[in-house]
Amino acid sequence: MGLPKRSLLKTTLKMATFFLITASCASGPCKQEFKDNAMTKTSVQSIEELRYPAHKRVFVYKPDGTLQCKQGQLIAVETLLKEFKEKNITVFSNKHIHNGLMQIQMCGASTGMIYVFEIPSDSMNDASKMDFKEFAKPAP
């Protein structure tokens, strides 16, 4: 009754081999695409990320320039990123968000929209000279 020992052993080995190959490819390099050397991340940004782990970074913000009743002029994020680059300040991330505060409803008043940038904490002094203020870490 049942399979002979030799046949059972072969079946078990085949199943084990299949499982090992499937499990290793599910999370390993055989599932990843190797386009344009994407696997070797050696950019300046990644080196800066290693130099400045999360506990050595701060968030700074600046209003986006918009005012209620379609007054004011939106400042492009590229303009602000260029300012950081000119001061040799690394920007790890940026978001365009509402400041989370209630705003007075009046033409010409702020809309509350701000740009938030994540920068190295040792660049905070330079950022404050550029009229940026420190911001509490935003929600993801």
C-alpha positions as CSV (number, residue, x, y, z in Angstrom):
1,M,0.0,0.0,0.0
2,G,1.3,3.4,-0.8
3,L,4.4,4.4,-2.7
4,P,7.6,2.4,-2.5
5,K,10.3,4.0,-0.4
6,R,12.5,5.0,-3.4
7,S,9.5,6.7,-5.1
8,L,8.5,8.5,-1.9
9,L,12.1,9.7,-1.4
10,K,12.2,11.1,-5.0
11,T,8.9,12.8,-4.6
12,T,10.0,14.4,-1.4
13,L,13.3,15.6,-2.9
14,K,11.5,17.1,-5.9
15,M,9.1,18.9,-3.6
16,A,11.9,20.2,-1.4
17,T,13.9,21.4,-4.4
18,F,10.8,23.1,-5.9
19,F,10.1,24.8,-2.6
20,L,13.6,26.1,-2.2
21,I,13.8,27.5,-5.7
22,T,10.4,29.1,-5.4
23,A,11.1,30.6,-2.0
24,S,14.5,32.0,-2.9
25,C,13.2,33.6,-6.1
26,A,10.2,35.1,-4.5
27,S,12.3,37.6,-2.6
28,G,15.7,37.3,-4.2
29,P,17.5,38.9,-7.2
30,C,15.9,36.6,-9.8
31,K,12.7,38.6,-9.5
32,Q,14.4,42.0,-9.8
33,E,15.0,43.8,-13.0
34,F,18.5,44.9,-13.8
35,K,17.9,48.0,-16.0
36,D,20.4,50.8,-16.3
37,N,22.4,49.5,-13.3
38,A,19.4,50.2,-11.0
39,M,20.6,47.7,-8.5
40,T,23.9,49.6,-7.7
41,K,22.7,52.8,-6.0
42,T,25.9,54.8,-5.6
43,S,24.5,58.3,-6.2
44,V,25.4,61.4,-4.2
45,Q,22.0,61.2,-2.6
46,S,22.5,57.7,-1.2
47,I,25.9,58.7,0.2
48,E,24.3,61.7,1.9
49,E,21.5,59.4,3.2
50,L,24.2,57.3,4.9
51,R,26.0,60.4,6.3
52,Y,22.7,61.7,7.7
53,P,20.5,59.0,9.3
54,A,17.0,60.0,10.3
55,H,18.0,61.3,13.7
56,K,20.4,63.8,12.1
57,R,17.7,65.4,9.9
58,V,15.2,68.1,10.4
59,F,12.1,69.3,8.6
60,V,11.8,72.9,7.5
61,Y,9.0,74.7,5.9
62,K,8.1,77.8,3.9
63,P,4.7,79.1,2.7
64,D,4.1,78.4,-1.0
65,G,3.2,82.0,-1.8
66,T,-0.5,81.5,-2.5
67,L,-3.1,83.8,-0.9
68,Q,-6.9,83.5,-0.7
69,C,-9.1,84.8,-3.5
70,K,-6.5,83.7,-6.0
71,Q,-4.1,86.4,-4.9
72,G,-0.4,85.8,-4.5
73,Q,1.8,83.7,-6.8
74,L,2.6,80.0,-6.3
75,I,6.3,79.5,-5.8
76,A,7.5,76.5,-7.8
77,V,9.1,73.7,-5.8
78,E,11.9,73.7,-8.3
79,T,12.8,77.3,-7.3
80,L,13.1,76.3,-3.7
81,L,15.1,73.2,-4.5
82,K,17.5,75.4,-6.6
83,E,18.0,77.6,-3.6
84,F,19.0,74.6,-1.4
85,K,21.3,73.4,-4.1
86,E,23.0,76.9,-4.4
87,K,23.7,76.7,-0.6
88,N,24.9,73.1,-0.9
89,I,22.1,71.8,1.3
90,T,21.0,68.2,0.6
91,V,17.2,67.7,0.4
92,F,16.1,64.2,1.3
93,S,12.4,64.7,0.7
94,N,9.8,67.4,0.1
95,K,6.0,67.7,0.4
96,H,3.5,70.3,-0.5
97,I,0.9,70.2,2.3
98,H,-1.5,72.3,4.3
99,N,0.0,73.5,7.6
100,G,-2.9,72.0,9.5
101,L,-4.0,75.3,11.1
102,M,-7.2,77.2,10.7
103,Q,-6.8,80.2,8.5
104,I,-8.7,83.5,8.6
105,Q,-11.1,83.7,5.7
106,M,-10.1,87.0,4.1
107,C,-8.9,87.9,0.6
108,G,-5.1,88.3,0.6
109,A,-4.6,86.1,3.7
110,S,-2.5,83.0,3.5
111,T,-4.0,79.8,2.2
112,G,-2.0,77.7,4.7
113,M,-0.3,75.8,2.0
114,I,3.4,75.2,2.6
115,Y,6.4,73.3,1.3
116,V,8.2,71.0,3.8
117,F,11.7,69.9,3.1
118,E,13.8,67.3,5.0
119,I,17.4,68.4,5.3
120,P,20.5,67.6,7.5
121,S,20.1,69.1,10.9
122,D,23.5,70.8,10.6
123,S,22.1,72.9,7.7
124,M,19.3,74.4,9.8
125,N,21.2,77.6,10.4
126,D,21.6,78.2,6.6
127,A,18.0,77.3,6.0
128,S,16.8,79.8,8.6
129,K,18.8,82.5,6.7
130,M,16.7,81.5,3.6
131,D,13.5,82.2,5.7
132,F,12.7,78.5,6.4
133,K,11.4,77.6,9.8
134,E,11.6,74.3,11.6
135,F,8.6,72.0,11.2
136,A,7.4,69.0,13.3
137,K,7.8,65.7,11.4
138,P,4.8,65.4,9.0
139,A,2.6,62.3,8.9
140,P,3.5,59.8,6.1
